Every structure is written in C-alpha cells, then in structure tokens.
C-alpha cells in the first residue's frame, strides 16, 4: 500500500476514533503523501522506450461530488468522510437485499435509484459509484473541481449565456420523441453517459467508471468502459484538424513533461455538451496524467473556453488501478430500442389524433 492510500477512510473503517485519525494524519510525513515522493524514489514503472507506463485498467469511481457543496470547505473533516462513506455503505446494504417477486411496480422517476421510468429500476446490485471519497496529497477532497477556489463552475460570459439559451430554444421546439437527434447521445450509443470518456474524464456516479490505457512509442489509447468509447492521443508535433472538423472527443495531442503526460484537446464537437453547455470553437481541454506509483496516478484537467466562461477552471481526480477485467459495454447493438421508442411515440400520437376526431 502506498503512503497516499493511507487515509482517514481506511483508519475509520478499522475502528480508530476520529480524533486518533486526526493525530495520525498530522504526524504522518507530508513528503510521503506527495507525487514527488513516489516519483523521485523510482517507483513509477517505465516502458521499454523510456516513457512512464500508464498501461492497464483503472477506475476513477468516487463519492466526492464534482462541485463543492455550500456547507463544506475544500477539505473534508474526518467526521464528514465517515458520514459520506458510511452512508454509502449503509445504502448499499439496504438496497442490495433480495427483491420481493410479488412487489408492485417500482416508482420510476420518483425513486433516486430508478432512472428509466415507471416500469424499470436498478438496485444496488447493478450500481458501482465507488465507496470512498477522493484523496489527493493526503487530503480528502470535498469536490473534484478545485479551480476556482470555491469549487464551483464559474459564471458564463454574456456570449456563453446567449449561446446556451439559443441551444435550449433550438431543442425546445421539438418534443422529446420527435426524431432521433433530440434523444440523448448516450441513449443513441454515440458517446458515454455524462463525461466518462471526456475530455475531461469524469466519474458518472453510477457504474462502469473504468478505463483501459494502452501505449506505444507515439500513441496513447484510452478506452472508457461506459459505451466502450475510445480516445487516441497522438504523441508528436501537433498537426491540428481544420476548425470545421470537430469529432466527438475532439482532436487530442500529447507530450511528456517529465513523468507527466500532458494532453491538449481542441475541435470538440458542439453537439456533445459538457454539463449542458456546448463547446465553443475556442474551447480547449488540458489534461495531465501524473503517475504516483504502480497503483495510482493523478488526473488533472483544465477547461479553457474564453467565449463561454469568465475564467478557466478545472480540478483533480485520483485514478486507482483496477485489478479486474473490463468487459465490453455492448449498448444495445443495432439500437432497436430507439426505433421502438420513436414508433411508440408515433402510435401514441395517432391515438391522440383519433380521439380528437371522434364525435363526442
């Protein structure tokens, strides 16, 4: 176990008191909790061609929210860590109980665990949002977003607000099931739910927060388990795509800065909005992958979109090695469900039209 993995989480679970935890963290050498400590000691594995080896399976599952809650400081107290992680453990235990086969239909959208409507429901057997908070440099973080200092996404510029409103109005003129293009991208199996594949690569707080990284001398491939999205990062002098070509995951180029892989992505598709805001033609995302030891690396991201946001912003997410297999996420191959959804909508419309024409 690395020094950075010795946290208040594991100590609390072992029955150590909160105040004992505080004392142990204070007395623990800070140098052993930093990336420089492990990197300088030569514990970072290297490839045959001399680059840090990031290959393998990883997970960024965490209970730490993306943005900071108003009643939290940047660093969680041991009591807050315990409350969050024990609360998740209790919820898993309660919601993993065997279901009564004679139970009524689940409540659908009224239940926090049900996501698809009134007739389907996932219980905790199918979910895997993580079981601990994110710890960076020995600090249990209250949010993944750390810049700006309040841990919140900055305000939109006037142009950003105008474009966001224009985007909403464009989509708002259609019904939810008028045509395929207004259905969510993930439902159409085009990109992952939320921003699992990125950039930036964020946990979805649901399941499949796993990744496979493969390297050669001049490329890095990152596959997100969610919808089996694949990003290919080229390691050479950038030859940017023309501005009008904007792939789903943008145009990514990487370079090595010491032991850190730095990836800059531009040309992000505007139809792939991040947290509801489409990417402008000026948006770029800078990602940094810094190995800590064989079992972890620190992922940092910065979003720079001066057309849409009043300042650049970003955060830090610890990735841990996943000592397990990553299976294919088939995402209803052939997408027959979408055809059925739209056909059902047309059938409902025909019934409504028939009711309006029938004499009363």
C-alpha positions, 0 to 999 in steps of 0.5 A: 500500500502506498503512503497516499492510500493511507487515509482517514477512510481506511483508519475509520473503517478499522475502528480508530476514533476520529480524533486518533485519525486526526493525530495520525494524519498530522504526524504522518510525513507530508513528503510521503503523501506527495507525487514527488515522493513516489516519483523521485524514489523510482517507483513509477514503472517505465516502458521499454522506450523510456516513457512512464507506463500508464498501461492497464485498467483503472477506475476513477469511481468516487463519492466526492461530488464534482462541485463543492457543496455550500456547507463544506470547505475544500477539505473534508473533516474526518467526521464528514468522510465517515458520514459520506462513506458510511452512508454509502455503505449503509445504502448499499446494504439496504438496497442490495437485499433480495427483491420481493417477486410479488412487489408492485411496480417500482416508482420510476422517476420518483425513486433516486435509484430508478432512472428509466421510468415507471416500469424499470429500476436498478438496485444496488446490485447493478450500481458501482459509484465507488465507496470512498471519497477522493484523496489527493496529497493526503487530503480528502477532497470535498469536490473534484473541481478545485479551480476556482477556489470555491469549487464551483463552475464559474459564471458564463460570459454574456456570449456563453449565456446567449449561446446556451439559451439559443441551444435550449430554444433550438431543442425546445421546439421539438418534443422529446420523441420527435426524431432521433437527434433530440434523444440523448447521445448516450441513449443513441450509443454515440458517446458515454453517459455524462463525461466518462470518456471526456475530455475531461474524464469524469466519474458518472456516479453510477457504474462502469467508471473504468478505463483501459490505457494502452501505449506505444512509442507515439500513441496513447489509447484510452478506452472508457468502459461506459459505451466502450468509447475510445480516445487516441492521443497522438504523441508528436508535433501537433498537426491540428484538424481544420476548425470545421472538423470537430469529432466527438472527443475532439482532436487530442495531442500529447507530450511528456513533461517529465513523468507527466503526460500532458494532453491538449484537446481542441475541435470538440464537437458542439453537439456533445455538451459538457454539463449542458453547455456546448463547446465553443470553437475556442474551447480547449481541454488540458489534461495531465496524467501524473503517475504516483506509483504502480497503483495510482496516478493523478488526473488533472484537467483544465477547461479553457473556453474564453467565449463561454466562461469568465475564467478557466477552471478545472480540478483533480481526480485520483485514478486507482488501478483496477485489478479486474477485467473490463468487459465490453459495454455492448449498448444495445447493438443495432439500437432497436430500442430507439426505433421502438421508442420513436414508433411508440411515440408515433402510435401514441400520437395517432391515438391522440389524433383519433380521439380528437376526431371522434364525435363526442 
